[in-house]
Amino acid sequence: MTDQPAAMPHPSPEPAPLPVLQRLTNLVVILVPFGALVWAVALVWGRGFDWLHLGLFAGMYAATGLGITIGFHRFFTHRSFATSRPVQALLAVLGSMAVEGPLLRWVANHRRHHQHSDREHDPHSPHTYGAGFWNMTRGLWRAHAGWIFSGSSPDLPRYVGDLRSDPLIRNLSRLFPLWVLLGLLIPGAIAGAITGTWSGAMLGVLWGGLVRVFFVHHVTWSVNSVCHIWGARPLKTSDQSRNNAIFGVLAFGEGWHNNHHAFPNSARHGLRWWQFDMSYLIIRLMRSVGLAWNVKIPPTARIAAKLR
Protein backbone atom coordinates (compact mmCIF):
# COMPACT_ATOMS: atom_id res chain seq x y z
CA MET A 1 0.00 0.00 0.00
CA THR A 2 1.44 3.36 -1.03
CA ASP A 3 1.27 6.34 1.29
CA GLN A 4 0.56 8.91 -1.43
CA PRO A 5 -1.63 9.00 -4.52
CA ALA A 6 0.02 8.50 -7.89
CA ALA A 7 2.36 11.34 -8.76
CA MET A 8 1.30 13.70 -11.51
CA PRO A 9 4.34 14.30 -13.75
CA HIS A 10 3.50 17.75 -15.12
CA PRO A 11 3.38 21.13 -13.33
CA SER A 12 -0.12 22.42 -12.60
CA PRO A 13 -1.18 25.40 -14.75
CA GLU A 14 -3.02 28.34 -13.26
CA PRO A 15 -6.84 28.02 -13.12
CA ALA A 16 -8.87 29.86 -15.72
CA PRO A 17 -11.40 32.39 -14.34
CA LEU A 18 -14.73 30.80 -13.45
CA PRO A 19 -17.56 31.92 -15.78
CA VAL A 20 -19.99 34.40 -14.23
CA LEU A 21 -22.97 32.05 -14.65
CA GLN A 22 -21.16 29.28 -12.80
CA ARG A 23 -20.16 31.69 -10.02
CA LEU A 24 -23.81 32.68 -9.63
CA THR A 25 -24.90 29.04 -9.65
CA ASN A 26 -22.39 28.19 -6.92
CA LEU A 27 -23.58 31.19 -4.90
CA VAL A 28 -27.17 29.97 -5.16
CA VAL A 29 -26.08 26.48 -4.05
CA ILE A 30 -24.57 28.03 -0.91
CA LEU A 31 -27.26 30.61 -0.13
CA VAL A 32 -30.43 28.58 -0.75
CA PRO A 33 -29.64 25.91 1.89
CA PHE A 34 -28.72 28.69 4.32
CA GLY A 35 -32.04 30.42 3.62
CA ALA A 36 -33.80 27.09 4.11
CA LEU A 37 -32.13 26.72 7.52
CA VAL A 38 -33.35 30.18 8.56
CA TRP A 39 -36.87 29.32 7.38
CA ALA A 40 -36.80 25.95 9.18
CA VAL A 41 -35.71 27.58 12.45
CA ALA A 42 -38.51 30.15 12.10
CA LEU A 43 -41.06 27.39 11.54
CA VAL A 44 -40.08 25.42 14.64
CA TRP A 45 -39.69 28.47 16.90
CA GLY A 46 -42.05 27.89 19.80
CA ARG A 47 -43.52 24.76 18.21
CA GLY A 48 -40.72 22.22 18.59
CA PHE A 49 -39.49 19.64 16.10
CA ASP A 50 -41.58 17.28 14.05
CA TRP A 51 -39.94 13.89 14.60
CA LEU A 52 -40.76 12.68 11.10
CA HIS A 53 -38.94 15.54 9.42
CA LEU A 54 -36.11 15.46 11.93
CA GLY A 55 -35.72 11.76 11.15
CA LEU A 56 -35.62 12.51 7.43
CA PHE A 57 -32.94 15.12 8.07
CA ALA A 58 -30.82 12.65 10.05
CA GLY A 59 -31.34 9.81 7.58
CA MET A 60 -30.51 11.89 4.52
CA TYR A 61 -27.54 13.50 6.32
CA ALA A 62 -26.12 10.05 7.07
CA ALA A 63 -26.82 8.61 3.62
CA THR A 64 -25.40 11.50 1.60
CA GLY A 65 -22.57 12.23 4.04
CA LEU A 66 -21.45 8.61 3.85
CA GLY A 67 -21.83 8.82 0.07
CA ILE A 68 -19.10 11.47 0.25
CA THR A 69 -16.86 9.85 2.86
CA ILE A 70 -17.07 6.20 1.81
CA GLY A 71 -17.91 6.77 -1.85
CA PHE A 72 -16.40 9.91 -3.33
CA HIS A 73 -13.45 9.98 -0.93
CA ARG A 74 -12.29 6.57 0.23
CA PHE A 75 -13.44 4.52 -2.76
CA PHE A 76 -13.37 6.70 -5.89
CA THR A 77 -10.51 9.04 -4.92
CA HIS A 78 -8.17 6.75 -2.99
CA ARG A 79 -9.31 3.23 -3.89
CA SER A 80 -9.10 2.23 -0.24
CA PHE A 81 -11.16 -0.89 -0.89
CA ALA A 82 -12.83 -2.77 -3.72
CA THR A 83 -16.54 -3.32 -4.18
CA SER A 84 -19.11 -4.46 -6.73
CA ARG A 85 -20.52 -2.39 -9.58
CA PRO A 86 -23.98 -1.95 -8.00
CA VAL A 87 -22.40 -0.68 -4.77
CA GLN A 88 -20.17 1.66 -6.77
CA ALA A 89 -23.24 3.09 -8.50
CA LEU A 90 -25.07 3.51 -5.18
CA LEU A 91 -22.11 5.30 -3.61
CA ALA A 92 -21.82 7.60 -6.63
CA VAL A 93 -25.51 8.52 -6.48
CA LEU A 94 -25.54 9.10 -2.71
CA GLY A 95 -22.38 11.23 -2.90
CA SER A 96 -23.88 13.27 -5.75
CA MET A 97 -26.98 13.94 -3.64
CA ALA A 98 -24.71 15.84 -1.22
CA VAL A 99 -24.56 18.58 -3.91
CA GLU A 100 -20.79 19.03 -3.81
CA GLY A 101 -20.30 18.79 -7.56
CA PRO A 102 -20.10 15.96 -10.11
CA LEU A 103 -18.13 12.89 -9.09
CA LEU A 104 -15.28 13.35 -11.58
CA ARG A 105 -14.70 16.99 -10.63
CA TRP A 106 -14.84 16.21 -6.89
CA VAL A 107 -12.28 13.42 -7.21
CA ALA A 108 -9.99 15.48 -9.46
CA ASN A 109 -9.95 18.40 -7.03
CA HIS A 110 -9.24 16.11 -4.08
CA ARG A 111 -6.41 14.30 -5.82
CA ARG A 112 -4.96 17.68 -6.76
CA HIS A 113 -5.26 18.74 -3.12
CA HIS A 114 -3.17 15.75 -2.04
CA GLN A 115 -0.51 16.39 -4.66
CA HIS A 116 -0.09 20.06 -3.61
CA SER A 117 -1.35 19.95 -0.02
CA ASP A 118 -0.89 23.37 1.64
CA ARG A 119 1.29 24.53 -1.23
CA GLU A 120 0.73 26.92 -4.12
CA HIS A 121 -1.52 24.78 -6.32
CA ASP A 122 -3.66 23.31 -3.54
CA PRO A 123 -7.25 24.18 -4.56
CA HIS A 124 -8.37 24.77 -0.97
CA SER A 125 -5.52 25.37 1.47
CA PRO A 126 -5.93 27.93 4.28
CA HIS A 127 -2.17 28.56 4.31
CA THR A 128 -1.57 30.46 1.07
CA TYR A 129 -1.91 34.09 2.24
CA GLY A 130 0.91 34.32 4.77
CA ALA A 131 1.03 35.00 8.51
CA GLY A 132 -1.20 37.17 10.68
CA PHE A 133 -4.82 37.08 11.81
CA TRP A 134 -6.25 38.74 8.71
CA ASN A 135 -4.40 36.42 6.36
CA MET A 136 -5.49 33.42 8.44
CA THR A 137 -9.10 34.62 8.15
CA ARG A 138 -8.75 34.99 4.39
CA GLY A 139 -7.20 31.55 4.17
CA LEU A 140 -9.91 30.00 6.32
CA TRP A 141 -12.63 31.42 4.04
CA ARG A 142 -10.79 30.29 0.91
CA ALA A 143 -10.33 26.76 2.23
CA HIS A 144 -13.90 26.50 3.49
CA ALA A 145 -15.97 27.88 0.62
CA GLY A 146 -14.11 30.62 -1.23
CA TRP A 147 -12.30 28.14 -3.47
CA ILE A 148 -15.65 27.19 -4.99
CA PHE A 149 -15.70 30.56 -6.74
CA SER A 150 -12.21 30.11 -8.19
CA GLY A 151 -11.68 28.66 -11.60
CA SER A 152 -10.84 24.99 -12.06
CA SER A 153 -7.36 24.11 -13.20
CA PRO A 154 -7.36 23.14 -16.90
CA ASP A 155 -5.34 20.03 -16.04
CA LEU A 156 -8.05 18.54 -13.79
CA PRO A 157 -9.09 15.81 -16.30
CA ARG A 158 -5.68 14.13 -16.05
CA TYR A 159 -6.27 13.46 -12.36
CA VAL A 160 -9.23 11.20 -13.17
CA GLY A 161 -8.10 9.36 -16.27
CA ASP A 162 -8.85 6.04 -14.55
CA LEU A 163 -12.45 7.05 -13.81
CA ARG A 164 -13.12 8.78 -17.15
CA SER A 165 -12.28 5.56 -18.95
CA ASP A 166 -15.13 3.79 -17.12
CA PRO A 167 -18.47 4.38 -18.95
CA LEU A 168 -20.55 3.67 -15.83
CA ILE A 169 -18.69 6.17 -13.65
CA ARG A 170 -18.53 8.74 -16.44
CA ASN A 171 -22.30 8.59 -16.97
CA LEU A 172 -23.09 8.66 -13.25
CA SER A 173 -21.00 11.84 -12.99
CA ARG A 174 -22.70 13.37 -16.04
CA LEU A 175 -26.14 12.79 -14.48
CA PHE A 176 -25.23 14.87 -11.40
CA PRO A 177 -28.24 17.28 -11.77
CA LEU A 178 -30.63 14.31 -11.74
CA TRP A 179 -29.15 12.93 -8.51
CA VAL A 180 -29.35 16.37 -6.88
CA LEU A 181 -33.03 16.63 -7.80
CA LEU A 182 -33.77 13.14 -6.48
CA GLY A 183 -31.95 13.98 -3.24
CA LEU A 184 -34.45 16.79 -2.70
CA LEU A 185 -37.56 14.95 -3.89
CA ILE A 186 -37.08 11.63 -2.08
CA PRO A 187 -37.47 13.00 1.48
CA GLY A 188 -40.42 15.06 0.25
CA ALA A 189 -42.07 11.99 -1.25
CA ILE A 190 -41.53 9.97 1.94
CA ALA A 191 -42.94 12.74 4.13
CA GLY A 192 -45.87 13.28 1.78
CA ALA A 193 -46.72 9.56 1.76
CA ILE A 194 -46.64 9.37 5.56
CA THR A 195 -48.49 12.61 6.34
CA GLY A 196 -50.79 12.54 3.33
CA THR A 197 -50.40 16.32 2.93
CA TRP A 198 -48.59 18.69 0.59
CA SER A 199 -47.36 20.69 3.57
CA GLY A 200 -45.80 17.54 5.02
CA ALA A 201 -44.12 16.86 1.69
CA MET A 202 -42.75 20.39 1.49
CA LEU A 203 -41.35 20.11 5.00
CA GLY A 204 -39.71 16.85 3.91
CA VAL A 205 -37.97 18.72 1.09
CA LEU A 206 -37.03 21.48 3.52
CA TRP A 207 -35.53 19.28 6.26
CA GLY A 208 -34.39 16.16 4.42
CA GLY A 209 -33.32 18.16 1.38
CA LEU A 210 -32.18 21.75 1.76
CA VAL A 211 -31.34 21.94 5.48
CA ARG A 212 -29.53 18.62 5.21
CA VAL A 213 -27.49 19.97 2.26
CA PHE A 214 -26.45 22.99 4.37
CA PHE A 215 -25.08 20.79 7.16
CA VAL A 216 -23.39 18.27 4.86
CA HIS A 217 -21.71 21.12 2.97
CA HIS A 218 -20.31 22.91 5.97
CA VAL A 219 -19.19 19.79 7.81
CA THR A 220 -17.40 18.54 4.68
CA TRP A 221 -15.82 21.92 3.96
CA SER A 222 -14.65 22.16 7.57
CA VAL A 223 -12.35 19.22 6.89
CA ASN A 224 -10.67 21.44 4.26
CA SER A 225 -10.50 24.49 6.52
CA VAL A 226 -10.68 23.65 10.24
CA CYS A 227 -8.71 20.41 9.93
CA HIS A 228 -5.77 22.26 8.38
CA ILE A 229 -5.63 24.84 11.21
CA TRP A 230 -6.86 23.41 14.53
CA GLY A 231 -6.08 20.00 15.95
CA ALA A 232 -3.30 17.53 16.69
CA ARG A 233 -0.52 16.43 14.33
CA PRO A 234 0.70 13.10 15.76
CA LEU A 235 1.99 11.76 12.42
CA LYS A 236 4.69 13.15 10.15
CA THR A 237 3.34 14.75 6.99
CA SER A 238 4.62 17.48 4.68
CA ASP A 239 1.55 19.67 5.23
CA GLN A 240 -0.57 21.18 8.02
CA SER A 241 -3.27 18.48 8.16
CA ARG A 242 -4.61 17.92 11.68
CA ASN A 243 -6.78 15.52 13.65
CA ASN A 244 -9.91 17.23 14.97
CA ALA A 245 -12.15 15.07 17.17
CA ILE A 246 -15.28 17.18 16.59
CA PHE A 247 -15.17 16.58 12.86
CA GLY A 248 -13.99 13.05 13.44
CA VAL A 249 -17.54 12.49 14.68
CA LEU A 250 -19.58 14.93 12.56
CA ALA A 251 -17.84 13.97 9.31
CA PHE A 252 -18.01 10.21 9.93
CA GLY A 253 -14.26 9.81 10.51
CA GLU A 254 -12.93 12.37 8.03
CA GLY A 255 -11.81 14.68 10.83
CA TRP A 256 -8.84 12.40 11.61
CA HIS A 257 -7.23 14.34 8.81
CA ASN A 258 -3.57 14.11 9.83
CA ASN A 259 -3.95 10.34 9.89
CA HIS A 260 -5.47 10.47 6.43
CA HIS A 261 -2.70 12.61 4.95
CA ALA A 262 -0.09 10.30 6.46
CA PHE A 263 -1.81 7.27 4.87
CA PRO A 264 -4.08 8.54 2.06
CA ASN A 265 -5.01 5.09 0.75
CA SER A 266 -6.09 3.75 4.12
CA ALA A 267 -9.77 2.85 4.44
CA ARG A 268 -9.44 3.57 8.15
CA HIS A 269 -8.84 7.18 9.20
CA GLY A 270 -9.33 6.72 12.95
CA LEU A 271 -6.13 4.76 13.47
CA ARG A 272 -6.36 4.63 17.27
CA TRP A 273 -9.04 2.66 19.10
CA TRP A 274 -10.60 5.81 20.54
CA GLN A 275 -10.74 7.67 17.20
CA PHE A 276 -14.35 7.03 16.19
CA ASP A 277 -14.59 6.41 12.44
CA MET A 278 -18.12 5.59 11.34
CA SER A 279 -17.13 5.30 7.68
CA TYR A 280 -14.56 2.62 8.45
CA LEU A 281 -16.99 0.72 10.67
CA ILE A 282 -19.40 0.56 7.74
CA ILE A 283 -16.63 -0.52 5.34
CA ARG A 284 -15.70 -3.24 7.82
CA LEU A 285 -19.36 -4.32 7.97
CA MET A 286 -19.46 -4.35 4.17
CA ARG A 287 -16.38 -6.59 4.16
CA SER A 288 -17.96 -8.99 6.64
CA VAL A 289 -20.97 -9.52 4.34
CA GLY A 290 -18.96 -9.71 1.13
CA LEU A 291 -19.71 -6.22 -0.20
CA ALA A 292 -16.12 -4.95 0.18
CA TRP A 293 -12.73 -6.58 -0.15
CA ASN A 294 -9.05 -5.63 -0.48
CA VAL A 295 -9.59 -3.15 2.36
CA LYS A 296 -6.34 -1.20 2.84
CA ILE A 297 -5.09 -0.46 6.37
CA PRO A 298 -1.49 0.49 7.24
CA PRO A 299 0.37 -2.01 9.47
CA THR A 300 1.03 -0.97 13.05
CA ALA A 301 4.78 -0.79 12.41
CA ARG A 302 4.31 1.74 9.60
CA ILE A 303 2.05 3.88 11.77
CA ALA A 304 4.62 3.83 14.56
CA ALA A 305 7.36 4.84 12.11
CA LYS A 306 5.45 8.03 11.26
CA LEU A 307 4.88 9.16 14.84
CA ARG A 308 6.45 12.51 15.68
Secondary structure, DSSP 8 states (H G I E B T S, - for coil): --SS-----S---------HHHHHHHHHHHHHHHHHHHHHHHHHTTT---HHHHHHHHHHHHHHHHIIIIIIIIIIIT--SEE-HHHHHHHHHHHHTT-S--HHHHHHHHHHHHHTTTSTT-TT-S-SS-SSHHHHHHHHHHHHTGGGGS---TTGGGGGHHHHT-HHHHHHHHTHHHHHHHHHHHHHHHHHHHH-SHHHHHHHIIIIIIIHHHHHHHHHHHHHHGGGTSSB--B--SS---B-HHHHHHTTTTTBHHHHHHSTT-S-S--STTS--HHHHHHHHHHHTTSEES-----HHHHHHTB-
